[in-house]
Amino acid sequence: MTSIVIINYSVGNLLSVKRGLEKAGAKVDISSEPEEIRRSDGLILPGVGAFAEAKKNLSSIEDIVIQEVKDGKALLGICLGLQLLFTASYEGGLIRGLDIIRGEVVKLPANMKIPHIGWNNIRIERPCILLENIPDDSHMYFVNSYVAKPEDHTIVTATTEYGVRFPSAFERRNIFATQFHPEKSGEMGLRILRNFVTAIRK
């Protein structure tokens, strides 16, 4: 059975992610133990809250996470977990991220109601593993005030409109990420989690 570790760094609703992955047929542990992270087949980097606090909480294991991803282990970043993958964020000043994906995280336009909370649609920009069998214009659940701007736009697999059109899903080899919460997005979100489990098995 596919073994997935949800990285526990005290930020995020971990149990709902765990339940979603278990429905997708995976064995799931919530852990920050380096050996469990290394033994896993795949990793989930979840997250809800402030970038600075999350980065601080992650500091003791960030080198392990980065190395596992460099070695080819599949990782899915969700919401703040997506943003942490980037070089830096402007939330609370300029704060360095994990730099797994080159780019920065910037605030949504000031003329919009912040945070962006609730259901919004995604526009699929290119075929990819994570969004396989997800119809274009599907609605997903968002909670975000900031969005990612990658240097390499070819990794963007879906976008969403909220004042500006921003990337809402990414895929690059073994790295997957969604700005929305698949674990809160009903059947379509569960299908995305299943696709991640399938990607690990390939």
Phi, psi and omega in degrees: 000139180297128182256122181237136174253124169274117186290120183264106175231034173064027177222113174125165179265085191287326185293323179291325175295316180301313181298320179297318179291324178294323175297333179277000174094018181257155168271124191235132173238146172256118189202156169237014181281125183306319183291324176292322176297317181292324184283342185290159174274335181204161184233146171243128173251097181275191174159133172220130178129207186269141183300313185299314180296318180298315180297320178296315180295332182274349192302326185288339182237005186297323180296323179294315180299313180300316182294319179299319179293318177300327180280358173106004179289138180290137178224136174243117175265132182241124175058247177300329176299324173299312185296325180295338179291343187273169184298315184200159176233149177264012178282113181075032186102181178273112185238132183286137176262201182281343178060031173284326173241129180286130180150184183226165181245124187234161183283148173296160184303142183294339181278359179258155175291123183244135000284164174280106184235133173119195184278137175211157184270159175244143174253119182283123185267333177199155178297144179200166183294313188296326183257018178298132181066019172260117181295144172302145180075015175295149179264134179233163184261124184245148167215095183203147174249343183236157180223156183268144175236097181284150173291324180258103184284351179289346179277350181285124181252341177208152177229163181219146181260124171204085187080314172227163173269120184238156177293130179242356172206146180227153172207127175213107183051250184267006182252125180232149179200146175227137174284332177276171180260102178298327182291347178248008190252029173065211184296322180295321178294319178297324177296322177296317177297321176298319179297323178295316178299318178297319180298322178297321185287340183285000000 
